[in-house]
Amino acid sequence: MAGWQVGIDIGGTFTDIVASLGAEFRTAKVPSRAADPVGSITAALAAIGLAPGDIGDLVHGTTRVTNAIVEGRLEPVTLLATEGFEDIVEIGRQSRKDLYRLEVPPKPAPLVPRERRIAVAERMAHDGEVLRPLEALEAAVDAALATGSRSIAIALLHSYANPAHEAMLAERLRGRVPYLSLSHQVNPEAREYERTVATVLNAAVMPLAAEYLAKLRAELPATTRLHVMHSAGGMASPEAAAARPLLMALSGPAAGVAAAAAVARETGEAAVLSFDMGGTTTDVALILDGRAEITADARLADQPLRQPMVAIESIGAGGGSIVQHGPGGVSVGPRSAGAEPGPACYGRGGTEPTVCDANAVLGYLNPRRKLGGTITLDAGRAAAVFAPLAERLGVPVVELALGVLRVADATMARALNKITVERGVDGRGATLLAFGGMGPMHAAGLAATYGMTRVLVPAASSAFSALGCVAAEMRYTQQRTLRLAGENFDAARLATARTALIDELAAPMLAQGIARAALAIEETALVRYRGQSYAVDVPLAGPATGAGLGAAFEERHRALFGFASGEAWEVLGLRIGISAPRASRIATPPPAAAPPVPTATDPCWFAPGAPLPTPRYERATLAPPHRIAGPAIIEDDWSTIVVPPGWVAAPDAAGHILMLREVT
């Protein structure tokens, strides 16, 4: 028996699970257990009536690595670096985030203290030529072992061009320390500071990831195939994730973006802004022509990650975000009520007003319904925690709640600007794809704030990241520095590099029995004008010539920045993604064809003055060609879709709901 196909996403507030077997489909949410993530998985399985032995495939997205980096819960690391460059993790870059706030530290504290930075006598040139052979090898190894660290990072100068010296050190250390992180494997690119930091961070989360994956593997039967979501939007084997755990940073949000990209391809939406609003954070990403934007310049906890990953903008504004009043007025987040105690309307002891409480005050949440069958919502408690702040501001509680939603929507609109305007895209013509526990509730308000007229709420929207785990493809992505001048372009060297990187990325898939013919390959050249700091992504298709690549670069530069100068250019590097698409067995039940009938009509506030009678509909009863004009509320067990006045909701046969705004 093939067993159930299961996707699990552990978030900061809830753990989502989606499972399918043939035409049968189950989904649930349970509160996350921060101290026991494996327990969160066990509880999620129990919530849908499955035992570990029932599972055929389990794909898991987690914020465990992300949280460890953000909270500084990192394994002490020893760094082996080229002599004269061992202090690069402390020197860093000269740029500072806050130019005029002198009380803010100009840069984060070094990840490795001075006493655990070991100088290695060696030197490579930028083209891989050995300028100084590796000397005093045993002395460097002994010094590293003497620090007592379980994790050792090796980041030698220009090892991306020639990894021989790193490999020699690793050979001496392998078997003598449990965890080794090599820069030519983690980030084989130029930019010494970023490459060293990525290598150190990878080493610092190795024990956490390895022990967690080992514990999870032990809880599952040997017949269950386990995979882990990684930050480029695909899934990797647990062995690959344990060797390069930095791949797991942002794996949970990346699963949602992967599912959003799949829906964009399915529905033919050319430009989509994915909008994942959960209990603690909101994550947004840009999807063009069914493909999510990829970046290698992400930061986490003010540290450069330098890993190919989905370009996600994350902000601390979710349903559990606490409403505060300070010198700048009312704000939301980044502090969150989390799962325990949660928003006041959950009745679990929350005493501070949250964004979720504002929605309860306005009548959007159904007080007669148990959220997920377990949580009874109490609008009275929500109003009570808003009352002191409303009194202090001299406004009615309802007006304060409306203001909180406007503040939250404006905060999230700024995040949308980061992924559109700053990439040369006018997001107003895109479709907002809303998911997460709170996304559908805020989608119309955010779209109106941003100037958009289309919102798509996908099927299984409340557990969409878990759905992304189930639908994800096996995928590996890597970048490599090349440096090829545009004049006298060396097409043969580019072709050789492409072949070598493809073979390297395909190896773990071939080892799992996937046929090479089944692999899909995406190739991108990173091209810049000579002297520029950053490169532009130029897709590669087939053999590349200097003239063809130069013309493609100019066209891409003109699209992004409005001009192309015709100056000398160069290929800085190469990025390749290899995937093994798999057929998901997810099948949503066909919706009922009868016209929908409201389950109730309640007063809801959409503007100051007076509430409007607002009918509530069960989402499972909606089907084309029926349309619902706002104001209306559409509900399922875990999420609420708010259809304000001036909007129309139209369900489709796949279970998605398209909302359209009437523009006057």
N, C-alpha and C positions, 0 to 999 in steps of 0.2 A: 504494500500500500504506500502511495506517495506521501501521504500525510498532509497536514495543514501547512499552508504558506502563511507565515506570521511576520508582521512588521511591528516593532516596538520602538517608541521614541520616549526617552525619559527627559522631561523638561524640569524647570525649576519648581513648578507648582504641581503639574499633573504628569502622569505617565499614560501615554496613549497606546492603544493596541488595535491592530486591524488583522483579521485572519480570514482566509478564504479556502474553501475546498469545493471544487466544482462550482455549482451555482450557489452554494451556501456561503454567506458572508456575515461575519460578526465583528463588532467594534465596541470598545468601552474605554473609559478613562478612570484611573484611580489616583488618589493623592500620591505624589512622589515621596519616597523615603530617602532623604538626603544622605543619611548615614548607612543605608543598606540598599544600594541600587539593584542588587540581585533580588532582594526581597520585593522591590517594586515590580520587577519582571514576573516573579512568582504570583504576586497579587493580581497583576493584570491578566495573566493566564487564567487564574481562578475566576476572575470576573466574567470571562466569556465561556467558562465551563470546559477549559482544556487542561490536560495534564502534559508535562514535558514529553511523555512518550507519544503524544498525538501529533507532534510537530515534525514535518519533513524538512522545511527550510525556515530558519529564523534570521531575519535581517534586523540589525539593532543600530539605532542612532542614539547618541548619548552626549551630554554636556560635561561628562566627568573630567575629561582632559581640559576643556575650556575653563571650567570652574577652578581646577587646580592652578592654572596659570593666573587667572584673575585674582584668586584669593591668596596667591603666593605659597600654596602648599606643595612645594617642589622638593625633590630629592637633592641633597647636596651633591654638586658635580665638581669633578676635577677636569681642568682644561689643559690639553697639550696643544701648544701653539708655536709657530715659528719664532725663533729667538728674535727679540726686538719688536714683536707684534703681540706678545701675550697680554698686553694691557688694552687691547682694542675693545674688549667688552666694557671697559670703564670709560675710555675716551669717547666712543660713540660718534654721533654726528653733532655738528655745531648748531643745528636748528633747534629751536625750543617752541613748544606749543603755545605758551603764554608769554609774549614779548614784554608786556608792561606790568605783569604781576610778579614782583620780586619775591613774594613770599612762597611762590610755587617753585619747587625744585626744577632746575633747568632740564634735568634728564633723570630717568629712573636709576635706582641704585644698581650697581653691577650685579649680574647674575652669579658671578663666580668671584669670591674674595681673593685678594692678592696671594694669600698663602697657598691657594689651590690652583694657581696658574703656573704651569710648568713650561719653561722655555726649551725648545727643541732646536739643536744646531743643524740647520738645513736651509735650503733656499731653492725655489723653483722660479723660473721666469714665467711671464704671462702666457707664453706659447708652449709651456711644458718643458722647456730645456732645463736640465739640472745645472744650476749655477753653483750650488754647494752640496756635496753628497751628505746624506744623513750620517751625522757623527754622534758618538756617545749614546748610541741607541739604548743600551742596557741601563745607563745612568738615568736617562729620561723615564724609562719604564719603572725603574726602582723608585724614583722620586714620586711618580704618580701613584704607585701602590702604597707608598708610605703615608699618603694622606688619608687612607682608610675609606675612600669613597667607593660605593657600590657601582656608581655610574661614572664613566669617563668619556668625555667628548674630545675628539681629535679634529682640529681645524687648522690645517697648514696653508700657508700662502700659495695661492694659485693651484691648489690641488684639483680643482675642477678641470684643469688642462692636463695634469699628470698626477694621478693618485698614488703613484708608486710608494712614496714615503709614508703616506697615511696607511697604506696596506701593510707595510713592514712593521709599523708600530702596532697595528691591530693584531697582526700575527703573533707578536710577543705577548700581548695582553689577553688574547682570547683564551678562555678557560681559567684565567686568574682573577677576573672580575666578571660579575654576572651581566653587566650591561655596558655596551659600547655603542657610541654614536659617531659616525664618520661623515665629515662634511661633504665629501664627494658623492656620498649616497643620499644624504638628506637634501642638499641644495647645490648641485654641481654648476654654480654660476659665479660670475664676478660679483663684486660688492662685498668686500671682506667682512665688514662689520655685520651686515645682515646675515651673511652665510654663517658666521661664527655664532651669532645669537640663536639662529634656527637650530644649529647643531647642539648647542647647550640646552635649549628648551626641550629638544627631542630627548636628550639624555636625562633631563630632570623629570620627565613624566614617564619614562620607560618602566620603572618599577611599578608605579601605580597602574599603568595600562596592562602590563604583563600579568600582574597578580589578579587584576579585575577580570581579564579575559580568561585566565586559567580557572578562576572560581566559577565563572559563568559556564565555561566548557564542562566543568565537573558536574554542574547541576543538570546538564542535558544528556540525553542518551547518545551513545556513539553514532547512532543512525541519523541524528539530526545534523543537518548542514548549517553551520553558523557563519554568518558574514557580518561585517561592520560597515556602516556608512562612513564615508570619508568626506572631507570638506570640499572636494571638487565635484560632488554631486553623484558619485557612484558608490559601489560597494567593493570592499576588499576582504580578502581572507583574514582570519584572526592572526595568522602567522605574519602576514605583511603589516597588519596594524600594530602588532607587538614590536616589530622591528623598527617601524617608523610611526610611533604613536602620535607625532605631531600632525599626521594626516587626519586624526580624529577631532582636531580642534574645529568647532562649529559644525560637527557632523549632523547634529539634530536639525538645525536650521537648513543645512544643505539638502536634507531629505525632503523637506517641504518644497524647496525650490525645484528639485528634481521632479517631484510630482506636478508642480505648476507648469514646468516645461512640457511634460507629457500631455497635460490638458490643453496647453496652447497649441501643440501640434495636432491634437485630436480635433479641436474646434476651429483650427485655421486662423487663430488670432495672431496677427503679424507682430504686434508690440504689446507686451504684457508687463505690468508691474505687480509682482507677487507681494502680498501684504499678509504677513503672519503675525497676528496679535494674540499673544497668550496671556498668562497670568502675571508674568514678570517682565518680559521684554516684547518689543515689536521688531521684526526683521523684515526688511524690504529688499527686493532684488529686481534687476532688469532682465527681461527675456525677449530676445529679438529672433523672429523666424524660428521659434521653437527651441532656441538654445540659450541657456543662461550665460551671462557675461562671466568670464573668468579673470581673476587678477592674481598677481604674485606679490602684491605690495600691501597686503592686509596688515593690520596691527591689532594686538590684543594685550590689554593691560599695559599699554604704551610701549610694547615691545614689537619689533618687526618679525612677522612670522616667515616671510619669504618662502611660501609654498603655494603652488597653484591651487586656488580655491574659488568657489563661487563668490562673486563680488556682492557680498551681503552687507548692508548698512544696518547696524543693530543699535537700538536706543532703549533706555530703561523706562519705557512707558507701556505698561500692560494693564490688564484688568485689575490686578492687585496693587498697582502703583498708588502710593499714598499721596493724597492731596495736601500741599503745604502752602503757607502764606508767608512770604518774606518781603524784603525791600523791593523786589521786582514784581510783586503781585502774587497771584495764585499760580502755582506750578504743580506738575505731576511727576512723580518719580525723582531719582532712580530708586529710592527706597521702596520696597514692596512688602505687602503683608504675607506673600508666599502662600503655601498651602496650609500652614499652621501659624497663626490662627486663621488666616484668610481674611477676606473682606468682612465687614460687620454684618452684611446681609446674609452671610452663611450661618450665623448663629453659633460660631465656634470660639467666641471670645475676642474677636477683633474690635478694637476701640478707636481706630483712626479711620477717617474717611478715605475711600479709594475710588478709582474710576468705575469699578463695578458697582459700588454703592450709588454713584451718581445715576447710572442706568436704572438701578432699582427704584430710586426716588422718582424718576420720570415715568415709571410704569412699564418700561420695556420688558423687564423680567417678570415671568409669570409666578405670582406668589402661591398659586394652587398646584404648582408642578414641582416635583422633586428633581433637582438637577442630577442627572445620571441615576435617578432612582434612590439617591441617598441624601442629598443636601436640600433642605427646605429653605427657600429664600424668604427673607423677612424685610420688606421695604420699610417697616417702622423702625427697625434697628438702624437701617441706612440713614433715614432722616434724622434720627437722634444723634448720630455721630457728626452729621453736617451742621446741626443746629448751632453749636457754639461758634463756629467759624462764620456762619451766615449772620448771626447776631453781631459779631464783631465788625463785619463788613456792612451791616445795615441793609441786607437784602433778604428776600424770602428764600427759603431752602431750595425751592424749585428753580429759581433764577440762578442760584449758585451752582446747582447741578448742571443746568444748561451751559453755564460759563465754563465749568470743568470740562465738559465734552468739547467745547470750542478750543480750549487750551490744549487738550490732548490731541485733537485733530490738527491743530496748527503745528504742534511739536512733531507729529508724524509726517506732515507735509514737508517740513524741512528735511527729513530723512529722504523723502522721495526726490527732492531737489538734488541731493548728493548723488543719486544713481542715474539721474536723467540729465539735468542741465550741465553738470560737470562732465558728462560724457557726450555732449553735443546732441542730445535727444530732447525733443519737445514731448514731455510726458502727457500733456493734456489730450493728445489724440490716442493714447494707449488705453487698454482695458485694465482695470484694477481687479486682480484675482485675489479674493479675500478668503482667508481660512484661519484656523486656530480658534480657540474657544471664544475670543472676543472680536475677531476680525469681521465677521458678517454683521455684527451689531454696529460697528463704527464705519463700515465700508462706504455707505452712501454719504455720510457726513464728511469723511475724508475726501471722497471724490469731488464733492461739491466745493470744498475748501480749495482743492487743487485745480479745479476747472475741468474735471473729467466728466464724461456723460455715460460711461459704460462700466458696470461692475459685474463680475462673474463670480458666483459663489459655487464652488465645485461640489460634487457628491462627496460625502464623508468629510465635510469641511472641518469638523471639530477635531478629527484625528488625522488630518491631512499629511502631517509629517510621517506618521506611522504608515500611511498609505504609500507615501513616497519610498519608504523602506521596502515595501512589498514589490513595488513596481520598478525599483532601481535596477540598473544593469551593472554587471561587473565592469569596473572601469579603473584605469590607472592613468595618471597624468604626471608629466615631468618636464622641466625646462632645463636647457643647457646653454652655456655661453659658447659662441662661435667666433664672432668678430670677422666678418667677411666684407671687404671693401666693395662698393658698387662698381668702381672702375676696375677693369680686368677681373671681372667677377669669376670666382672659382666655383663653378657649378658642380664640379666633381666632388669637391670637399663637402659641399652642402648635401649632396646626394649620399655620400658615405656616412655623414653624421645622422641623416634621417634614418638610414637603414639600421645603424647601430642602436639608436635610441628606440626604434620600433622593436627590434629584437629583444632589447633589455626589458621593455614593458610587457611584451607578449609572453615572456618566459613563465611567469607565475600562472597565467591563464592556460598555457599549453600544458603545464604540469598538472592542472586539474582536469585535463582531458578535453578541453575546449578545442575544437578544430580551428586551425589558423584561418581557413576560409570564412569562418563565422565572425571573425573579428572586424569591427569597424574602426577606421583610423581617421583622426582629425589632426591635421598638421597646420601649424601657425609659425610664420617667421616674425621675429621681433626686430623691427626696422626703425632706424632713426636717422635724422640728418647728423652728419659728423659734428661732434661737439655738444650735442644735446645730451641731457642726463637720462631721459626716459624714452622708451621705444613705443612704437605703434604696432598693434597686432595686424598682421596681413595674412589672410588665409592662403595656404598652399594647396594646389591641386595639380597632381601630375608633376612631371619634370619642370624644374624652375630654370629660367634664364635670367641674366642680368637685366635685359631690357624689359622683360615681362614683369619681373619683381619690382623694378624701379617704377614702372607705370602704375602697378597696383598700389604701391606705397603712396605715390603722389595722390591717387584717387582717394585712398583711405584718409590721408592727412587732410585733404580738402573737405571731405565729409565731416571730419571731427572738428576742424579748427577754422574752416572757411577759406583756407588758402593753401597753396603749395609753392615753395620757393624755387624748386629746380636745383637746389644746391647738391653737393656731394652727399651721398648717403652710404650707410653700411648696415649689414645684418648683425645685430648684437647677439642674437641667440635664436633658439629653436624651442618651440613647445609642441609636444605631441601627446594626444590623448588616445588611448586604445580602449575600446569597450566591446563587451560581448553581450549584445541585446538578448534578453530572455523574454519569453512569452509569459506575462502575468496571468494567473488563473482567476484574478478578481472578476467577479460578475455581480453587479448590483441588481437587485430584483426589479422587474419592470414596474414603473409607477402605475397606480390605479388610473383608469380613464374617466371616471365620473367627475363632474364639476365639483370643485372643492366647496366645502361648507365650513364656515367659521365654528370653532369650538367654543368661543366666547368673544365678547366685545368689552374692552376695558378702556378707561380714560388714560391717554398718554399725552405727555407734554412734548411739543416740538418747537414751541416758541413761548415767550412770556404772554400772559393774558389769560388763556383758558385751555384746558386739555381738550383733545379731540377724541371722539369715539373711535376706537381702533380695533378692528376684528383680528382674531388670532386664528392661524391655520396650521394644521399638522403638515410638515414638509412631505411626509410619505404619501399624502393624498393628492399632491400636485402633479399634473401631467399636461403636456401640450394637447390641444392648442390654448388651454385656459391661461388667462393673464390676470394678475391681481394688481389693482391700482392702489397706491398709497393714499392715506396712511394704512399700514397693515403690519402685522408681526407674523413671521413664519418660524415655526419652532420644530426642533427635534429634541432628543434626550439631553444633548449636551451643548447645543448652540442656539442662538436666536438671531434671526435676520430681521433687521429693522428696515422697513420700506417707508420712508417719509412721504409727506405730501409732495406731489410733483414727480414722483418716481413710479415706474411700472415694473413688476416682476414677472418674468416669462420663463417657466420651466421647460427643459428639453427632455428628450427621450433617454438621455444618458444619466439623468438625475441632477444635472447642473441647473442653476438658476441664474438667468441673465437679467440684470436690473438696468433700466434705461431711464435717464433723467430728461424730462421735458425742458428744453431750453426756450425761454421766452425772450 
